[in-house]
Amino acid sequence: MGVRIGDAMGVTSPRRAALLAALVCGLMLSVAVPLRNYLGQRAELAAVYAQQHILVDKITELTRRRSLLADPQHVETQARERLRYVRPGEAPYLVQLPSAGTVATGAGAGLEAAQPWYDQLWKSINNG
């Protein structure tokens, strides 16, 4: 009775190793697809949570802006600043200061400032 069960069935040691390797590969393949789906869904869930956090911040900002627009004093200030509205009887004045680029320091500077940038670039390449 010293006969092993594997020897009686005709399964030798190399066949056992091959059978064990096939079994391990089958188990790995059966676990790989659900694991990949699980990890993909976790990444998608993290992205949805991040998007939800951004939307909550937007809702908070819009709620704050809505409360500001409910204030008549704020609406009047915005109308005066953005739309240049004035009350009846007021005289509107708009002061325009010259920009730093339009102030000419020399006689030739006024001509160069009037030319487009690409003409100035072309002249600097040709003169250099």
VENZIDA-V921134 format. One line per field, one symbol per residue. psi: psi as a letter, one per 30 degrees, with the letter a starting at -180 (. if undefined). A space follows every 10 residues. Layout:
psi: ???
This chain:
psi: ggkleeeefg jleeeeeeee eeeeeeeeef feeeeeeeee eeeeeeeeee eeeeeeeeee eeeeeeeeff jeeeeeeeee eefhkllkfk jkkjkjkklf ffkkflefee eeffllefee eeeeeef.
